[in-house]
């Protein structure tokens, strides 16, 4: 097994035209103040000025949460940086659960309840370690089973996994329920 630490999950959002990146700043600050999600929080950073960028980022010791707008699609991006343990399936399951918990907390925040929902029809999942997990067919063969199992364990149904993105970029799968 490879010691893959840098795992990510992006759950796409369906925002109303009333929500802006600035709306996430106080919500993320409340996560720190109220010690939500069981993380050791560090800070909130606002990159809303970057078009199709990371948006507002909530930084924790082992991970970060961002209202990412890459490719023009808003979504909650959970990125694990360090501290993962267990099998690959357990690591991907943990990332999926943490992303789901954060999306639920965001969608239920009083200031966002009427303007933000998260979609369940597709998500991105992958690894941001191009040395251990390049965006290649070989990595797909290695990670397909653990990711498929993690998705079925956490989301309750099998998913179709399609490798996407530039081969020079991070290993990324588009996951859609079957």
C-alpha positions in Angstrom: 0.0 0.0 0.0 1.2 3.5 -0.7 1.2 6.0 2.1 -1.1 8.5 0.4 -1.8 11.4 2.7 -2.9 14.2 0.4 -6.5 13.2 -0.5 -9.3 15.5 -1.6 -13.1 15.5 -2.1 -15.1 18.2 -3.7 -18.9 18.2 -3.3 -20.5 20.5 -5.8 -22.9 23.2 -4.6 -25.9 24.8 -6.2 -25.8 28.4 -5.0 -28.5 30.9 -5.5 -27.5 34.2 -7.0 -27.7 35.6 -3.5 -24.6 33.9 -2.2 -21.1 35.3 -2.5 -17.7 34.1 -1.3 -17.8 36.9 1.3 -20.8 35.1 2.9 -18.5 32.1 3.8 -16.0 34.1 5.9 -18.2 34.6 9.0 -19.5 31.0 8.8 -16.0 29.6 8.7 -15.0 31.9 11.6 -18.0 30.4 13.5 -16.6 26.9 12.9 -13.4 28.0 14.6 -15.2 29.7 17.5 -17.6 26.8 18.1 -14.9 24.2 17.5 -16.9 22.4 14.8 -15.9 19.3 12.9 -13.3 18.1 15.4 -10.4 19.9 13.7 -7.6 21.9 15.2 -8.3 25.2 13.4 -5.7 27.7 12.3 -7.3 30.5 10.3 -9.6 31.7 7.5 -8.2 33.1 4.3 -10.1 34.9 1.7 -9.0 34.4 -2.0 -12.4 35.5 -3.4 -10.5 38.0 -5.6 -9.0 35.1 -7.6 -11.3 34.2 -10.5 -12.1 30.4 -10.5 -9.8 30.1 -7.5 -9.9 28.6 -4.0 -12.4 31.1 -2.7 -12.6 31.3 1.1 -10.4 28.7 2.8 -10.7 27.4 6.4 -7.3 26.1 7.4 -6.9 23.3 10.0 -3.8 21.5 11.2 -4.4 18.3 9.2 -6.7 19.6 6.4 -8.3 22.6 4.8 -11.8 23.3 3.7 -12.5 25.7 0.8 -15.5 27.1 -1.1 -13.6 26.3 -4.3 -14.6 27.7 -7.7 -12.2 25.8 -9.9 -13.5 25.4 -13.5 -16.3 27.8 -12.6 -18.1 25.2 -10.4 -18.6 26.2 -6.8 -18.2 23.4 -4.3 -16.8 22.5 -0.9 -13.3 21.2 -1.4 -11.9 19.1 1.5 -8.2 18.6 1.2 -6.4 16.3 3.7 -2.7 17.4 4.1 -1.4 15.0 6.7 -2.2 12.7 9.6 -4.2 10.0 7.7 -4.0 6.4 8.9 -5.6 3.1 8.0 -6.1 1.5 4.7 -6.6 3.5 1.5 -10.3 2.7 1.7 -10.4 4.0 5.3 -8.5 7.1 4.3 -10.9 7.9 1.4 -13.9 7.1 3.6 -12.7 9.5 6.2 -12.2 12.3 3.6 -15.7 11.6 2.2 -17.3 11.7 5.7 -15.4 14.9 6.7 -16.4 16.7 3.4 -20.0 15.6 3.9 -20.1 16.8 7.5 -18.6 20.2 6.5 -21.1 20.6 3.6 -24.0 19.8 6.0 -22.7 22.3 8.5 -22.4 25.0 5.8 -25.8 24.4 4.3 -27.4 24.6 7.8 -25.7 27.8 8.8 -28.5 30.3 9.4 -27.0 32.9 7.0 -26.7 30.4 4.2 -29.8 28.2 4.6 -31.8 29.9 1.9 -29.0 30.4 -0.6 -26.8 27.2 -0.6 -27.5 23.5 -1.2 -25.1 20.7 -2.0 -25.7 18.3 -4.9 -25.6 14.6 -4.5 -25.3 13.6 -8.2 -21.6 13.9 -8.6 -18.4 14.8 -6.8 -14.6 14.9 -7.4 -12.3 12.6 -5.4 -8.6 12.1 -5.8 -5.0 12.6 -4.6 -2.9 15.7 -4.7 0.4 13.9 -4.6 1.7 13.7 -8.2 4.8 11.7 -7.2 2.8 8.9 -5.4 -0.3 9.1 -7.5 0.1 10.7 -10.9 -3.0 11.2 -13.0 -2.5 8.0 -15.0 -4.2 4.7 -15.8 -1.7 3.0 -13.5 -2.9 5.1 -10.5 -6.5 4.5 -11.5 -5.8 0.7 -11.4 -4.3 1.1 -8.0 -6.9 3.4 -6.4 -10.2 2.4 -8.2 -11.2 -0.4 -5.8 -10.4 1.6 -2.5 -12.2 4.7 -3.8 -15.2 2.7 -5.1 -15.5 0.9 -1.8 -15.2 4.1 0.2 -18.0 5.7 -1.9 -20.2 2.7 -1.5 -19.6 2.6 2.3 -20.2 6.3 2.9 -22.8 7.1 0.2 -24.7 3.9 0.2 -24.5 3.1 -3.5 -22.0 2.2 -6.2 -20.6 5.0 -8.3 -19.2 5.3 -11.8 -15.6 6.6 -11.6 -14.1 8.5 -14.6 -10.6 9.8 -14.6 -10.5 13.4 -15.6 -8.1 16.3 -16.0 -4.7 16.9 -17.4 -2.2 14.0 -17.0 0.2 16.7 -15.6 -2.3 17.6 -12.9 -3.5 15.8 -9.7 -5.2 12.4 -9.9 -8.9 13.2 -10.2 -12.0 11.1 -10.5 -15.5 12.3 -11.3 -17.8 10.1 -9.2 -21.4 9.7 -10.2 -24.0 7.4 -8.6 -25.1 4.5 -10.8 
